[in-house]
Amino acid sequence: MTQSELIKKHLKKGKKITPMEALVNYGCFRLAARINDLRKDGLDILTVLKRDEIGRPYAEYHLA
């Protein structure tokens, strides 16, 4: 399976995903690019901007 397919399957299970989860679980360094590909394929994916414990921003994605 491709990274996009794995991420799509993850999201369709009702789970959220962050860049760190994508890297650890799927070897995906460019989650935002994969999310963009999935959006182009018609998935309605929402982005929630969050901050880690020291204030660095990151994105969390889930299906609408």
Order of alpha helices (4+ residues) and beta strands (2+ residues): alpha-alpha-alpha-beta-beta
